[in-house]
């Protein structure tokens, strides 16, 4: 133990200060926010002591919104302006959305992603999600009393690039700094694994409101390694509600319902489904706007019968994931159940039968994802928990590929590749003097491009004119730790960096995001410039702190001149960050980044060498301190 | 150490076909524990980018060294012997005939939905492949005969593909 700390003037004297970080489970039906307090992950409740925030947003004519329970109460009253299950529309076009006919919305097809027409104008699912995130952010700030350093936001493991990007855009719109997009089943595995000191192969069966994931993980001392993942990003508890709703309409011989009646009956069906968790029979009663009374009963056996195909639809991906992981049912040591929909007895039975063991339900299936996300957020911001640090190795759920001749897909990065990952592919020209080439990036497992999701179209221009087949264009796919793809291209023989025009086939452009950000600012009477300045200052502070910590830790990697240069850049950044010129702050940050580039390389090199020498930095320190 | 160091030196393992997989697992995890982006989530942009490059490299190295066929190809590549799989498909006639027989047996078992027979073929082929890797190990590590090793690798590419097809057939019977 160090008895006292020596701080250089201007150096941070409190490197172990607790940083405020949160984990958010942005769910289809409900959302939660959690944090780590005194080493324990806890969900943050609202003023009424409720942990859940219904993922419902209602728009008013003046552009103001209400979210959560408040909005939920108005579902039947104001169905067109009260948006539920927006997660189902993230990164999706109108044709991708199931059961459009039973939804009360005015959908507007927009390039890339569907919009919903409300009294406050057409809203993108990204904007709706941002409202939910803003509510959770406000809740966390009130509870924790300070600026948040960042958030881990969970996404279904089976979310594709478009859906992940949409989630990240929503966070940006809500003013959240995203530390990481974390897969929901992986978050659950962290919460479960750390609590139970679990070792071995575990399956996480995660049936949420609108999405289904199965992940197979190998847990070994301090490492969570996802071996395979699978699922269906359009299958969840909502579909069970819908099945009951269709059954109820048939039983009660109802005529087509108004949007309000439809919402009301859907709510009653959902309540019946929940009631059947602990009871043998559930009533479904609703007084329709016509005065007609719906009064029927649903029993457990009928419920199981009418949802049988939905249940079996979840077992197929489980089989596939096990196969992808190269494992058999017997290899699985435990099955962790996640998501409110796993409370349904027919789900528990089907999963138990398949794995030939009782599924684990000792963690609250509603909270476990948020708790795991908070735990990971705490690790990512560098708060020491007293627990050993753990390592998370996750994968991409769907193969990434390119369109080739005849509309066929050529896989570049196969599904279940550990991220981050990169792969380069070489192309050539097929005509003499060809100077441009179109490249179409897709995601999915199917052979035909038309059956996969189109992610982006790129045009490579400025290829030097050569005879056909002489150009060698190297296209590199890079998937980062959030599971997000970026693509770069370069002509190899001449070294000419081909210019790339990106036309995303989905999602929002930077301009659209900026526009939405401005709108929401105007509405909140916030000052966009002030906020951008504050963000730059926080970023600068963070960079200064990290650099000073690195200098204190590894001064031996630098000579005096190098140290002096870095110190000067730090001083300059501190000086500009105290002012109000955002451009100068960014320039000073770039300068410090430049000055520390070589230092970062040497530190990375040193840590790898130490790790391979079998002496982790922590052990060295422990040795020194004891 | 830099990003262009070969995969064996990245994990500080001897450059050989015979590797201890448990050792490789351990080295991979030790390296990832140091370089993974989760360690740099709160760092500056330079370190975050560097961390992504290193973690990407470590994953690529691990995936290559973990699989015997990829490992062998990589060793031959380091020794300047590229497989040229696409441009050089000429194989001895007896090997090709043997391949055709295998394929016929698999097609027949699949057609008859004969799960048992597919399992039997799978096990037989697996044993055969195992023995060929033993031989490949000797060629690469003991004899240093890269020409013959290249030939063996090309045969194994056929056989691994066949194993994969039997796996797919078994999977389609299960569904």
Interface residues (C-beta under 8 A of the other chain):
Chain A: X19 X149 X150 X179 X180 X222 X223 X316 X319 X323 X376 X379 X380 X381 X382 X389 X391 X392 X393 X417 X418 X419 X420 X421 X422 X478 X480 X481 X542 X543 X546 X547 X589 X592 X593 X596 X597 X600 X601 X603 X604 X605 X607 X608 X609 X610 X611 X612 X614 X616
Chain B: X1 X2 X10 X11 X12 X27 X29 X30 X31 X32 X33 X34 X35 X36 X37 X38 X41 X42 X43 X44 X45 X46 X47 X50 X51 X52 X54 X55 X56 X59 X60 X62 X63 X167 X171 X174 X175
